[in-house]
Amino acid sequence: MRPGLLARCASGLAFALTAIALVAPRARAHDQSFSYANLDWGHDRIAIRLSVHRDDAATALQIAEPESLMQAPFLARHVGRLASILLPGLIVQGDGRELALALQGAAARPERRAVELKLGTTLARPVGRLHVAAKLLPWNPQHETFLNVYAGSRLVREAVLTADDPAVDVYAGGAAGVLAVLRTFVAAGIHHIFIGPDHILFVIGLLLLGGGLRRLIKVITMFTVAHSITLALAALGLVNIPGRVVEPLIALSIVYLGFENLRSHPGGRDWRTRIAFGFGLVHGLGFASVLREFGLPREALGWSLLAFNLGVEIGQACIVLAVTPLLAGLRAGLPRMAPRAIAAGSWGIVVAGGYWFVQRVSGTG
């Protein structure tokens, strides 16, 4: 190849690469597709400023020239239809009831290449919990909405809402917010106990050997104190142990408890308080993983932790109140059969714990 031709080819290639380098970042930036929602939460109203990129707005409206939306007269003619397309993808609920958002104005933001919609609604009474969900552009699964929630001039929550994680709950300050946190997280704690057979079986295992009321209260209290400690530490991020480690350990704690019940004998030393405390620390880490998945509200961290733990204790108390009279009745009514039944129950605990351990280690459960 002649030197001149080679030089021209090299120059052309350099020009092409430079052009691609200049254009590609813009293309990638827009392909990511962002919108911004600033929500102002007052006692009697909700106001939202929703900014959408002009290209996304043009796609929604099927307009060939997005720049035309930066002209106020043109935008005014199309803003009603744009709002009717976007609003179904923005859901705001107050204390579980959907709030009807109304379009209150619009403006072009040429400096940001964006269209800003002003939305709002009035509140008949103050609400304690806001649920905000955004799927503004269902045809673009990569779209993300950056949400800022303000109470007055104070920023109380930031979140990025995506197709995989499209919603967030925000709690108010004051009595209304505290009550909303208590309602939500107490129920979550109770629910978690009753859908967690491993925790239920561990509590039943602690009760199988019976004993006086004072003794049983001490055993359950040790379990409560222990899991409350690790629940708080893990939920606050001070302790972080992966679920793939914690869940098999919970299963092993059940196996150990079952064997401990089998080797116990009347008049022997009762190790249940120590077992309850030691393994309660492990179970607390399991509770924390659920709480993290549920989502801890930064603006009400202490109350949400307290409420979830209270829910766990209520669920646990229900199990104790249901099982203890049955075991006491078995011992009183069938004194000869009771030891065999308790041994059979302990073997059942061992088998169940072993099964869960194998499942969790192998990744099949």
N, C-alpha and C positions, 0 to 999 in steps of 0.2 A: 504494500500500500504506500502511495506517495506521501511524503512528510506533510505537505499542505493539506491533503485530504484527511490525514490522521489528526492534524491539529483542529480542522473544522469539526470532525466527529467528536473530538474530546470537548470542544467548546459547546457543541450542541448538547452533549450528555450532561455537562456541568449545568447548563441553563435549565434543562429538564429537571434535574435533581433539585436545583434551587427552587424552581416553581412548585414542585411537589412538596418540598419542605415548608414553603410559605402557605400553601393551600391546605395541607393535611391537618395541621393543628386546628384550623377553623372548622374543618369538616368533622374532626373528632369531637371538638367542643360542642358542636351543635347536635351531633348524633347522640350525645349523652342526655340532652334535653332536660333542662331544669325549669322549675317554677318556684316562686317564693310566695309564702303566705304569712303575713304579719297579722296576728289576731290580738285585738285589744278586748280584754274581758272586764266588763264593768258589772256593777250590782244589778243594773236594769237593762243592759244591752250587750250585744256582741257586735264588734265592728272588725271587718277583715279587708285588708288590701292584698289582692291576689295579682301577682305579676307573672305574665306568661310571655315567653319569647315570641316575637312577631312571626317567625317562621312556623312555629307550632300553631299560633292563632290562624295563620293563613291556611295551613293544612286542614285545620278543623273546619274552616269556612269554605275550603276549596277555591281559594283565591290564588291566581297565578303570580301576582306581584306583592310580596309581603310588605315592601316599602310603602305601599299605598295606605296601610293601616296606621302609619305614622302621621297621616293627615287627619286632623280633627273632624272635618265634615264626613270624610269617607268612613272613619271609625264610628261616628255617631249613627250612620245608616246600618252598620253591621253588628253593633255591640249587643243588641238584644238577642240576636241569633247566636252570637258567640257565648253569651251567658247561658242560654238554654242548652248549649252543647257541653259546657264545662261544669255547670252547677250540679248535675246528677252525680258527678265524680267527686264532689266535696261534701262530706257528711259531717255535721256537727250535732252532737247530742248533749243535752243537759240533764244530768241525773237519770239517764236512760231514755229520755224522750227526745225525738228528733226535732231540731229547731229549723224552721223554714227561713232560709236565707233569701233576701231580696236584693236585687241589683239597685244600688243607690247612686251610681255614677261610674264614669270611666275616663281614662286619660291615656294619651300616647306618651311614651317615655323614650324618645329617640336616642338619648345618651346611653340607654341600656338595651336598645333595640327590643323594647318590650311594650306590651299592652297591659295597663293596670286596671283591674276591675275593683270597684268599691262595693262591698257587700255588707249587709247588716241584718240584725233582727233584734227585737225587744224581748226582755225577760219579764214574765209576770211576777216572778219572785227570784231571789238570789239562788243560784245553783252551786252545789258543792263539788261536782265532778263534771268535767267536759271530756267528751270522747270525740276526737277529731280523726277522720279517715280521708285519705286523698288517693284517688285513682283518676286523675284528670284526663289523661290521654290513654285510654284502654288499648288503642291501636299501637302504642309504643311502650313495650314492657320495660324499656330502659329508663323511662321518665322518672325523675325524682322531684319531690316537693320539699323544699326547705321551710320548715315551720318555726316561727317564733311566737311565743305566747307571752303577752304582757298583761300584768295587773296594774292598772294605772301606768306609771312610767317604769315599773320594775319588770325586768325580764325574768319570768319564772320557769320557762321551759324552752329548750331548743330540741328539734328532732328532724331527722331526714326520713321522709315517708317514701317507701319504694313499693314495687309490685309484690315483693316477698314480705315486706313489713309495712303495711300501709296505714297503720293506726297507732294512736297514742292516747293515753288517759292523763289528764291534768287535774290536780285537786286545788281547790281554793284554800286560802288561809281562813282562819276564824272557825266558828262552830260548824258552819255548813260544810266546810271542807273536811273537818275531823269526822263528822258523822258519815260523810260519803266514804272516807277511807275505812272506817270501822265496818260499814255495811259490806264493802267490797272484799276486804281482806279477811275478816272473820269468816265469811262464807267460803272464801278460798281455802282457808286452813281446815275447816270442817270437811270440805269436799275432798281435800287431798288425803286426809286420814281414811275416809271411807272408800277411796279408790285405790288405796295402797295396802294390799293384803300382807306385804312383808312387815309393815309397821304394826298392823293389827295382830299378826301372829306373834310378834315379839312381845307385845303387851300381854296377850293371853298367856304366853310362856312364863312371863313374870308372875302371873296370878295362879298358875296351875298348882303350885305347892301349898297354896293357901296361907294360913296364919291369921293372927288377930288383926283387927281393923287398923290398929296403930302401926303394925308391921307393914301392912299393905300400903298404907298411906306413905310411909317412909320410902318404900321401894319405888312407888310411882313418882314421888317427889324427886328422888335422885335422877330418875330418867328425864323428868321434865326440866330440872335445872341444867343437866348436861346438854340436852339437845337445844335448849335455849341459848346456851353459851356459843356453841359452834354455829347455830343458825345465824346469830347476830354477827359473829366474826366473818363468816363466809359471805353473808349478804352485803356487808360493808366493804368487801374486797380485801380484808385483812388476812384471810386464809383462802387459798385457792387450790383445791385438790380436784383433779378431773373426775367426772362422773364414772369413767371406765375403771377408776380405782375405788371410788366410794361405794358404788352399787354392789360389786362382789363382796366387799367387806361387810355390808349390811346383811347379805345372804349368809356369810360365815358367822356373823353374830347370832343369827337364828339357829344355825347348826350347833354352835357352842352352847347356847342356852338350853336347847333340847337335851344334849348330852349331860349338862350340869344337873338338870332335873332328874335324869335317869340315875345318876350316881348319888344323889342325895338320899338321906335316910332319916327317919324320925329321930330327933334328939341331936342330929349332927349340926355342924355350923352352917348357918344360912348366909350364902355369899351373894344373895340377890341384889342387895343395895350397891355393892361394888360393881357387879355385872351391869346393873341398870345404869350406873353413872358412866362406866367405861365405854360401853357400847352406845349409850345415849349420845356421847360426843360424835360417834360415827353417824348415827341416824340424823342428827342435826345438820350434818353436811348434805344429806339427802334431801331434807326439807328445804335447805337453802337453794339447791339447784332448781327446784320447782319454783321457788319464789323469784329467782332471777329470770326464769322463763316467763313468769307472769308479768314481771316488770315492776320494779320498785320506783315509785314516784319520788324524784329528788326533792320536791317541795314539801313532802310529807313523809320523810324517810323513817323517823322515829315512830310515828303513829302507825305506819303500814307494817313495820316489824312487830310492834306490840299487838296489832290486830290479828295478823297472820298467826302469831304464836298463840294468842288467845283462842283462835279457831281450832288450832291443833289440839289444845288442851280440852276444849269442849268435846271434840270428837273422841279424844282419848277417854275422857270421863264417861261418855256414853258407853264405850266398850267395857270399862271397869264396872259400871252399874249394871250392865246386862250380864256379864260373865260371872262376877263374884257370887251373886245369889244362887246361880245354877251350880257352881262348884260346892258351895256350902250345903245346898240341898242334897247333892250327890253324896257328900260325906256323911250327912246326918241320916239320910234315908237308906243308903246302901253302903254301909261302912266296909263290908268285905270286898265289894266290887270296886269301890272308889280307887284304891291303889292301882288296880289293873287298868282302869279307865284312864287314870292320870299318866301311867306308863305308856299306854297306847297313844294318848295325845302327845306325849313327849316324842315318841318315835315319829309320829306324823309331822311334828315340827322339824325334826332332823331331816326327814326325807324332803319336805317342802323347801327348806333352806338349801339343802344340797342340790336340788333340782334348779333353783334360782341361781345358785353359784355357777353351775355348769353353763346355764343359759347365758349369763352375763359375761363370763370369761370368754365364751365362744362367740359372743356377739349375736346370738340367735334370739335373745329376749331382752 
